[in-house]
Amino acid sequence: MAHQANQLHCVAKTLHHAGQFDPHTIVNGQTTSPLIDQATAIQFQRFVDIRSNFGFGIALSTDTTSSSFIGQLAFPLANGAGWGGFSLNDDMEGPLLLAAWSDGQRNVISSFRQASNERDNPPEVTGAFSLRPISEATSVNETFLTFTFLCEGCLDTATGLAANAVAAKLGWALANTAVENSSASGGILGFHNAGFGDFRLNVTGARSSEFEIWAALAGEPVSASAGARQFDVAGILSDTDGENTDSDDDNFGCGGGGGAGGGFDTDFDADFDSDTDDD
């Protein structure tokens, strides 16, 4: 993970100097706790970041061969703008990601993504997985979005989280800037400037014998856009130790000299290192 941490540090410093990012929005090491959704009675293990009010809940089957899970994203919007998402392990580069946002017409738009770095819009991907919304527990207005869904075929070592996992760490991200082309599932996502980090999932607590009953609430699968790429299994399996050979990116935004991306900022480095230190 050293390479990714260094890369993220550089991107965050660049945006911090440009006035677009606060290092205190990085949160790591928290653990999920139980939550019962009032609309559906689904029992989630849920992470909440108290700084940004981003939340993500997950429910699993007691059948450890089941490749599906139920998820719930809940996060604030800034006058209808912003996006939230999660990754199926604690690295945002490689594993399967899911992002959701508002189209400005009180509809939730979502898509699977796969990132190769921390600074560019992660492209939309498709594969042997699908997303089926649960409308009874999905809503959006100008200030908040809640998206509940069944993620079918999503649990696999190739996507980042195995169906038979006994422990897990997931990643999360939140932005308060508008998604470009927000009515399309391939909309362009800006940097997660409102918060990001990872959390520990209580896998045992997330499993329930009621899972199939809750899964039956899901609607039809969401279609990917025509421009969606095939999910790259090698993108995660080739980086299992958290290191890669992308050495030309090591100094992105951290070159010498002044300006938005350069120089040495002792205060920023101290805040970043403190906030990204796992418990």
C-alpha positions in Angstrom: 0.0 0.0 0.0 3.0 2.3 0.3 2.9 3.4 -3.4 -0.9 4.1 -3.3 -0.5 6.1 0.0 2.3 8.2 -1.5 0.3 8.8 -4.7 -2.9 9.7 -2.8 -0.8 12.0 -0.6 0.4 13.9 -3.6 -3.0 14.2 -5.2 -4.5 15.4 -1.9 -1.7 18.0 -1.4 -2.2 19.4 -4.9 -5.9 19.9 -4.3 -5.3 21.2 -0.8 -3.0 24.0 -2.1 -5.7 24.8 -4.7 -8.2 25.2 -1.9 -10.2 22.1 -3.0 -9.4 19.6 -0.3 -9.2 19.4 3.5 -6.9 16.7 4.8 -9.2 16.2 7.8 -11.8 14.6 5.5 -9.7 11.4 5.5 -11.1 8.8 7.9 -9.7 5.3 8.4 -10.1 2.3 10.7 -13.7 2.6 11.9 -15.9 -0.5 12.3 -19.5 -1.1 11.2 -22.4 -1.3 13.6 -26.0 -2.7 13.3 -28.7 -0.7 11.6 -32.3 -1.7 10.7 -33.7 0.1 7.7 -37.1 1.4 8.6 -38.6 1.1 5.1 -37.7 -2.5 4.5 -36.6 -4.0 7.8 -33.3 -5.0 6.2 -30.6 -5.5 8.8 -27.3 -3.9 7.8 -23.9 -3.6 9.2 -23.3 0.1 8.6 -20.4 2.5 8.6 -21.0 6.2 9.2 -18.4 9.0 8.9 -19.6 11.6 11.4 -17.6 14.4 9.8 -19.2 14.1 6.3 -22.4 12.1 7.2 -21.5 9.6 4.6 -22.9 6.1 5.3 -22.7 2.7 3.8 -24.5 -0.4 4.9 -24.2 -4.0 3.8 -26.2 -7.2 4.4 -24.9 -10.7 3.5 -26.3 -14.2 3.2 -25.5 -16.9 5.7 -24.7 -19.0 2.6 -21.0 -18.3 2.1 -21.2 -19.4 -1.5 -23.7 -16.6 -2.4 -22.0 -14.0 -4.6 -24.6 -11.3 -3.9 -25.1 -8.7 -1.2 -27.5 -5.9 -0.3 -26.0 -2.4 0.0 -27.2 1.0 1.0 -25.4 4.3 0.2 -26.6 7.3 2.1 -24.9 10.7 1.9 -25.5 14.5 1.7 -25.7 16.5 -1.5 -24.8 20.1 -2.0 -27.8 21.7 -3.7 -28.3 18.4 -5.5 -24.7 18.0 -6.5 -22.2 15.4 -5.4 -21.5 11.7 -5.6 -20.7 8.9 -3.1 -19.3 5.4 -3.6 -17.5 2.5 -2.1 -14.9 -0.1 -3.1 -14.9 -3.8 -2.3 -11.7 -3.6 -0.4 -9.6 -0.8 1.1 -7.8 0.1 -2.0 -9.6 2.3 -4.5 -7.3 1.2 -7.4 -8.2 -2.2 -8.9 -11.3 -3.5 -7.1 -14.9 -3.1 -8.2 -16.3 0.3 -7.2 -19.9 1.5 -7.2 -20.8 5.2 -7.4 -24.2 6.9 -7.1 -25.5 10.5 -7.6 -28.6 12.5 -8.5 -29.5 13.4 -12.1 -31.1 16.7 -10.9 -34.6 15.3 -11.6 -34.9 13.4 -8.3 -33.6 10.2 -9.8 -30.6 8.2 -8.6 -28.0 7.3 -11.2 -25.4 4.6 -10.4 -22.7 2.6 -12.1 -19.9 0.2 -11.5 -16.4 1.7 -11.9 -12.8 0.6 -11.8 -10.0 3.0 -11.0 -6.4 2.8 -12.1 -5.3 5.9 -10.1 -6.5 8.4 -7.6 -6.8 11.4 -9.8 -8.8 10.5 -12.9 -12.5 9.8 -13.5 -12.8 6.0 -13.0 -14.4 4.5 -16.2 -17.7 2.7 -16.1 -17.3 -1.1 -16.2 -19.5 -4.1 -16.8 -19.0 -7.8 -16.1 -20.5 -10.8 -14.5 -22.3 -8.7 -11.9 -25.4 -6.6 -11.9 -27.2 -3.9 -9.8 -30.9 -4.1 -8.9 -32.3 -1.1 -7.0 -34.7 -1.6 -4.0 -37.1 1.3 -4.6 -38.8 1.2 -1.2 -35.5 2.3 0.4 -34.2 4.7 -2.3 -34.8 8.4 -2.3 -33.1 11.7 -3.4 -33.7 15.4 -3.0 -31.5 18.5 -3.0 -29.8 17.7 0.3 -29.6 13.9 0.7 -29.4 10.7 -1.3 -30.2 7.2 -0.2 -29.7 4.3 -2.6 -30.5 0.7 -1.6 -29.7 -2.1 -4.0 -29.0 -5.8 -4.5 -25.5 -6.4 -6.0 -25.7 -9.7 -7.8 -22.5 -11.6 -8.6 -20.4 -8.9 -6.9 -18.7 -11.0 -4.3 -15.5 -12.7 -5.7 -11.8 -12.5 -5.1 -11.6 -11.0 -8.5 -13.8 -8.0 -7.5 -12.1 -7.4 -4.1 -14.3 -9.2 -1.6 -14.8 -13.0 -1.5 -18.2 -14.5 -0.8 -16.7 -16.6 2.1 -14.7 -13.8 3.6 -14.5 -13.8 7.4 -13.0 -10.3 7.7 -12.9 -7.3 5.4 -11.9 -3.7 5.0 -13.8 -1.6 2.4 -13.1 1.8 1.0 -15.5 4.8 0.7 -15.4 8.2 -1.1 -17.6 11.3 -1.2 -17.6 14.4 -3.4 -19.7 17.6 -3.1 -19.1 18.7 -6.7 -21.4 18.2 -9.6 -21.1 15.0 -11.8 -20.7 16.0 -15.5 -23.4 14.5 -17.7 -25.2 13.5 -14.6 -28.1 11.8 -16.4 -25.9 9.1 -17.8 -24.4 6.1 -15.9 -21.1 7.0 -17.5 -21.1 10.5 -16.0 -17.7 12.1 -15.1 -16.8 11.9 -11.4 -14.6 14.6 -9.9 -12.1 14.0 -7.0 -13.7 12.8 -3.8 -13.0 16.1 -2.0 -15.6 15.8 0.7 -14.2 12.7 2.4 -12.7 9.2 1.9 -11.0 6.4 3.7 -11.7 2.8 4.8 -13.6 0.9 7.4 -13.7 -2.6 8.9 -16.8 -4.7 8.0 -18.2 -6.9 10.7 -18.8 -9.8 8.3 -20.4 -12.1 10.8 -22.8 -9.4 12.0 -23.7 -8.6 8.3 -24.9 -12.2 7.6 -28.6 -13.0 8.0 -30.9 -15.9 7.3 -33.5 -13.3 6.1 -31.2 -12.3 3.2 -33.3 -14.0 0.4 -36.5 -12.4 1.7 -34.9 -8.9 1.5 -33.2 -9.7 -1.9 -36.7 -10.4 -3.4 -37.5 -6.7 -2.9 -35.0 -5.7 -5.7 -36.3 -4.5 -9.1 -34.9 -5.0 -12.6 -31.1 -4.8 -13.2 -29.6 -1.4 -14.1 -28.2 -1.4 -17.6 -24.6 -0.2 -18.2 -24.0 2.4 -20.9 -22.8 1.4 -24.4 -19.4 2.9 -23.5 -18.8 0.7 -20.4 -15.6 -1.2 -20.4 -15.1 -4.9 -19.4 -14.0 -5.2 -15.8 -10.3 -5.9 -15.7 -9.8 -8.9 -13.4 -6.0 -8.5 -13.8 -6.3 -5.0 -12.4 -6.8 -6.3 -8.9 -5.2 -9.8 -9.0 -1.9 -8.3 -10.2 -1.8 -5.9 -7.3 -2.5 -8.1 -4.4 0.4 -6.8 -2.3 -0.7 -3.2 -2.8 2.4 -2.3 -4.9 2.6 -1.6 -8.6 5.2 -0.5 -11.1 3.6 2.8 -12.0 6.7 4.7 -11.0 6.1 7.6 -13.4 3.2 8.6 -11.1 5.2 8.6 -7.9 5.8 12.3 -7.8 2.5 13.5 -9.3 1.7 16.9 -7.7 4.7 16.6 -5.3 7.5 18.0 -7.4 9.9 20.5 -6.1 9.3 24.2 -6.0 6.2 26.2 -5.1 2.8 26.5 -6.8 -0.3 24.4 -6.3 1.4 21.1 -6.4 4.9 21.7 -5.3 7.0 22.4 -2.2 7.0 20.8 1.2 4.0 21.6 3.4 4.8 20.5 7.0 1.3 21.3 8.3 -0.4 19.4 5.5 1.9 16.4 5.8 1.3 16.2 9.5 -2.5 16.3 9.1 -2.5 13.8 6.3 -0.3 11.3 8.1 -2.3 11.6 11.3 -5.7 11.2 9.5 -4.6 8.3 7.3 -3.0 6.3 10.1 -5.0 3.1 10.7 -6.2 2.3 14.2 
